[in-house]
Amino acid sequence: MATTTAYSLCRMFILVTLLLSCVLRQSQANFTFSLNGQNLNVHVDGIQVIAHSPGTPFLFVGSGVSSYKGHLGNFVIKDYVEERIALKNFTVIDDAEVMMRVQFHRDGFMKTTVTFTKENSSLGDVITFEDLPGDVNHIWVRLLADEKEHVYGAGEQFSYFDLRGHNFPLWIQEQGVGRNKSTEVTFEADRRDGGGGDYHTTYWAEPTFTSSRKYCCHFDTTSYSELDFRYPEFHEVQIWSNKPGKIFFGASETFTGLVGKLTAFLGRQPALPEWTYDGAILGVQGGTAAMLDYLKYAQGNSTYVTGLWIQDWVGRIKTSFGSRLFWNWEWDKKQYPDLDIEIVRLKKEGVRVFAYINPNLNREGGLFKEADKKDLLVKNSTGDTYVVDYGEFFCGIVDLTNPTAVEWYKGVITRNMIDLGFGGWMADFGEYLPTDAVFYGGQAGEALHNEWPVLWAKLNREVVEEVGMVGDILIWMRAGFSGSQKHTIVTWAGDQFVDFSLADGLASVIPAALSLGMTGFGLTHFDVGGFTSLFGIGRTEELLLRYAEFAAFTPVMRTHEGNRPAENWQFYSSSETSVKFARQSKIFNMLKDYTISVVQENTDYGIPAQRPLFMHYANDERSFSIKYEYLYGRDLLVAPVYDKGVDTWWVYLPPDNWVFLWDGKEYSGGDVQVSAPVGQIPVFYRKGSPWTQVFQEIAKIKDFASSSSRALSFKVVALISVVFVGGWVTFRRP
Amino acid sequence: MATTTAYSLCRMFILVTLLLSCVLRQSQANFTFSLNGQNLNVHVDGIQVIAHSPGTPFLFVGSGVSSYKGHLGNFVIKDYVEERIALKNFTVIDDAEVMMRVQFHRDGFMKTTVTFTKENSSLGDVITFEDLPGDVNHIWVRLLADEKEHVYGAGEQFSYFDLRGHNFPLWIQEQGVGRNKSTEVTFEADRRDGGGGDYHTTYWAEPTFTSSRKYCCHFDTTSYSELDFRYPEFHEVQIWSNKPGKIFFGASETFTGLVGKLTAFLGRQPALPEWTYDGAILGVQGGTAAMLDYLKYAQGNSTYVTGLWIQDWVGRIKTSFGSRLFWNWEWDKKQYPDLDIEIVRLKKEGVRVFAYINPNLNREGGLFKEADKKDLLVKNSTGDTYVVDYGEFFCGIVDLTNPTAVEWYKGVITRNMIDLGFGGWMADFGEYLPTDAVFYGGQAGEALHNEWPVLWAKLNREVVEEVGMVGDILIWMRAGFSGSQKHTIVTWAGDQFVDFSLADGLASVIPAALSLGMTGFGLTHFDVGGFTSLFGIGRTEELLLRYAEFAAFTPVMRTHEGNRPAENWQFYSSSETSVKFARQSKIFNMLKDYTISVVQENTDYGIPAQRPLFMHYANDERSFSIKYEYLYGRDLLVAPVYDKGVDTWWVYLPPDNWVFLWDGKEYSGGDVQVSAPVGQIPVFYRKGSPWTQVFQEIAKIKDFASSSSRALSFKVVALISVVFVGGWVTFRRP
């Protein structure tokens, strides 16, 4: 093995003789280096990831002036790049057993030391940036790309699964309404409050990706960054920080092995409570009596119900836009009399009740006052409590960097939610953190913004762990970032628009689940029916039922009435709908054992419940481009119908022996068209699956007949909705 | 005066003693230099324009990969900046009487020599960039800005007059439909064909600006560039070229002096033919009989008519979108029988006839075939004739870099248009030139694109000069760039949408005229009524008449039926409209002598006909921010009404004694509200003006009574329009 001195001499020699010398070296780590004159190539387990030459530099450093303007979770981020300097030259300055240190520079200036080292990380080798010049606050790193390479991950991506050809700004924010600048919904939403979003806007963005070249790459920065996959010969990653953190690499011969390594490193999710799979969680509101009425109605139509989710357990306030939840996380005994008793009673019947919370506190509530008095809230730059306008009501933000605040908030959750007997809750928000806030921990808002949902997830997870109820309490979050993998229990896909659009409709939750899976998070679900109604567009029965049939083949089946319940078709809008919904809840229930096994693979090996086709069919090139289908576990292929008004559907089947779930017909791969009326989602199982009998039983279920003796009439329910929820129009979350 | 050696020694000394030494020097040129350690300050006639220090460098160099994607004159331009290096250091390398040479560099690398020199230019001193490193194709130059400074020019800017706070990409293109991303018209236009435009899209962009600090600055590059006025402390100009050209500076103690210097340098426009001011030029179509019918109708209602503009003199072709002009510039004798005779007869009556031409030739026409045979058309990269799809008809582009082609096209114009007796023509287009074309002159498309309209203007101007008819023939163009000042006779503002929007409606032509004036071009006009009807929006009578009353106070009054004549209100749409229009033509006619004097000031001194208020009221700070009013010559202040449904209007008057034209009431400045019913544009004259009597006569004109014995009924005309023009929907120009 060559020594550092030898390298330096060698490099000097090369500079003179120009490319006449070539040195190859294998470090103890899985990095491999190859030096050739002014070129430096780096491989990870044989996969080349860096191809530095003066013409194609690995590293650029520079500076920029950036600004972040946030409004209701939507951000306008600007950057003026003052300098960007290609570090074309390098010198090897250290060459030890477990690391290699290389100083990149430009003709002797802008020297930056990069260390390639074997860390004690379960993922693999690591690149560290040292001694960046003081005025540098931007770096750009280029990794070698192959023209045919596919890239996945970057958090939860709703518009693209294969990220190649696009640039992904990584900043936690609202995912937007419409998310496609050429649609009217997006245009109207942008005009309304700048909330239209774009292809890349998401609650969970993350600088982690997985390549079809069977390596993965994770940047541990929390600063604003971008993953740019637009170029044929390289991927470019930019980070806006003088401390850009580390780059972790992992590689494996299989994709299951690769996500296994990635999740071993980032963290895996525990198994969900078994009762999760018993039936649907119904999102209902309006008080104790209404809640029980909805339950009776659903059960009367033979719906399998495992829970009732009452987000308005805290009561409501009035604004000029209608009623909003009172963000003061205490049981509203007036609206929910005897809730404590009913929770206990319902649990005995196998029905859990679920709550809602977020990290903000309404200024008018007792919790705000208590937290403010105890100095537990985020500050503004003048040292006062940072009060944010959420639309005619004003909130403080619990300072999650303050251990005392975290302990206090855990106490609030324990006393007010767990002790009351809730089976879990939606842990909402985490995306809105303003960058100009001042924190107990002293962090800059720019660096803390992305980390915020991780702290929020951590708090929720710890409170459950501390009461010993992991696997017993179900918490769902939407916001996330690197680190959420080990804290978050399950995500939901946020606020889809109640339509069939690709960018923000039913279709979008499929790439969202798949990309999160390739980012190391394997348990996702969504609002059955979608969430956002605006501009006179409401949810149709067809959309509700397409969502329901899809949810049956995911780990959690939960409905949401949406932001404007009265404008949306609900499971209770007609007895016909209710009966059709009930059938899907039955299918979900029948899949229980299969789903448990699928989820267990995620818990044990990090293999996501919903998997891209290529994960098990890596030799099939077409499988790398399928974004609207997924493998549910090893044996089911699911192709949700995401267009309206259709009753057939084209499905791509990777090469294998597939059986169409509903008629038993066999296929051996390729593009096939199948019958797909509403209620019959295109699903195939692998021939010879040990679960064949379960699947065959599901095929036998026909529509239930309505057996309810007292159906809730649509009119009555709509009235309830209007009274309690109507007019709740300005914000996408309560 | 110090010698070069003394400077070098001095600089070395300074580097050691750090800011202890200060040297001030006055060169023979109007540049003045001041050196202080690592700082270099440059003044132009006492106005500081450069403040270089290591922290605020004058010059950045680097490289980028840019792409230009054009479709129907709309361009998507992308740039990937690979490097941008601040040249923080400098060395004075030459210090002669008439110039100073400074080498800027970054720690000794990326050396670039900048020469500050007195050129034999009528504007003033010049900065030249020499020996840029070979791999540099982008430069960024920073000029010192004052926080309160205003900046004007950059060609014809429709959205902003004071350019401060915005960035202006300079690339000749369609101005767009809507031009404001938050309006529905823009959204629909973008969705239709990407043609919505933006605040900066314009037919005439130019790297020339004038500062309220009483200096002007001109970059003679034709490459893509940007003028970025967003920063409080500097203006930043970027140029995408390894040969970024020169920077010219001029200064004056007055704004009239400043535009005088600028136009003496860039060129001034000749006086227009005197008959221009006799009355309106009516844009009509449909053949000889129709043309004469329109004239009789207008004259029957006492309209002052100086010309008839028949754009369809070449006949029409059919496409699936309707009829389009046949781009083969020959008299269509079938549609226009006896046109030669009528032109002569009409001229005797004081009515000219006008034609239409552009630099493209329909593949189906004889002229294309002739030009193609003679090898006079632009080529594509494979060496074949570049044929462009203009919407189901295909055209070649006359190669304006080929002297033979230019001569040939001049011959076409002379024979087919001048010899036929036309009084002038619209010289349309000039914006669409594809960057991947191959030219006789060997230029790269990226550098030639912006220059193209200049070549087109030059050809038109030369043909008129060669037949000795300058001042006798009227040519109007919309596209322009640096150099158009000395070739173009008059511009029109292109294709306004037929509405009252700020960004693309009537209002937008005011800053367009003012900004062109501050770019050195002083004679502009517009389509009376606006041009573009789309999405079911047509021109109203009110809009037509607001345009007409405005046009009376400009040098040229010309109507256009618009792209969909049948959907637009026309001067002939009702006899009432016709009578009201006639009154405005009378006002225009009565202003003839005043207008001649106003235009003469432009010809003699480069003072634009339509002037910003600050040009004559430089001590009045408010005047620098007025973008929707103008001084028409020295004595009239015009404040066009650009909102619908109003009959009063707020006007800002700079400090002076003003008389309201319509009622003789006197004002001494400030914000005043005046009566402004349709037909009575808010106009003030300066008290004591030698033109007072003319203005007072105008105030006496009341509406004419209809005296026409045979009014054209709207229905008949609409029918003609549908037959000949209807369905002409896909392109904004014929």
Chai-1 contact restraints between the chains, C-beta under 6 A:
chainA,res_idxA,chainB,res_idxB,connection_type,confidence,min_distance_angstrom,max_distance_angstrom,comment,restraint_id
A,E83,B,R84,contact,1.0,0.0,6.0,A-B,restraint_1
A,E83,B,A86,contact,1.0,0.0,6.0,A-B,restraint_2
A,R84,B,E83,contact,1.0,0.0,6.0,A-B,restraint_3
A,R84,B,R84,contact,1.0,0.0,6.0,A-B,restraint_4
A,I85,B,I85,contact,1.0,0.0,6.0,A-B,restraint_5
A,A86,B,E83,contact,1.0,0.0,6.0,A-B,restraint_6
A,D107,B,F109,contact,1.0,0.0,6.0,A-B,restraint_7
A,F109,B,D107,contact,1.0,0.0,6.0,A-B,restraint_8
A,S182,B,R191,contact,1.0,0.0,6.0,A-B,restraint_9
A,F187,B,F187,contact,1.0,0.0,6.0,A-B,restraint_10
A,R191,B,S182,contact,1.0,0.0,6.0,A-B,restraint_11
